[in-house]
Amino acid sequence: MMTVMDVSGLDHRSLNEKLREAEGSVTLSGCRGQRFIAAGMDRLQLTIHGVPGNALGAYLNGASITVRGNAQDAVGDTMNDGSIVVHGSIGDAAGYAMRGGRIYVRGDAGYRAGIHMKAYQNKIPLLIIGGCAGSFLGEYQAGGIIVVLGLERKGRRIVGNFPCTGMHGGKMFLRCAPEEASFPSQVTASVASAEDLKFLEDCLRPYCAAFDLPLKQVMDGPFTLVAPCSSNPYRQMYVMN
């Protein structure tokens, strides 16, 4: 069943009440910055036209969200499962404390994307940014996968200042050479191996399908793998062996 809603005159509480009553696929038109859209939802296939406000898909638990434009801060805050696909750019703190599911962004991300991401057993969150990322990318990352592709960056740095500060788990892939970014001493940054690239290709295949991008072209570039050092002091503080 397909439902179309004009939400231009609704506040976020009224909007979410309507979503909780809906079934199947829902398209929202006239979205104008309403916060917490689809927070905690475990069903629905939601398409949004307009600009959703902060905390889109917060605590998402299985629903699928597609944004046909940009989104604001804290996309997928603490999401547990499901998917969020943004055809534009996003604000700060995307995937904050994300612990499962997928966030695909066609454009850029602001500061602190992937902060406090974590993983547990078979729950491995994935955040892929097609453009560039701001400062403090992957700050205190404890698990999961972050990928930044830097597509069409036109001379811009692929990532801002202080990436991976306090990182003590997970992995990060940047589509650049290791010397193109500056990293803290508690991580290692090296050219991705053939095995790493195979893993990355599997991650990127559904991303490229979502945005109709040629996978071979996206994979055609140097990739840097960033991971915590085995002697990482942050790992000793946060991880139980």
Disulfide bonds with the S-S distance in Angstrom:
none
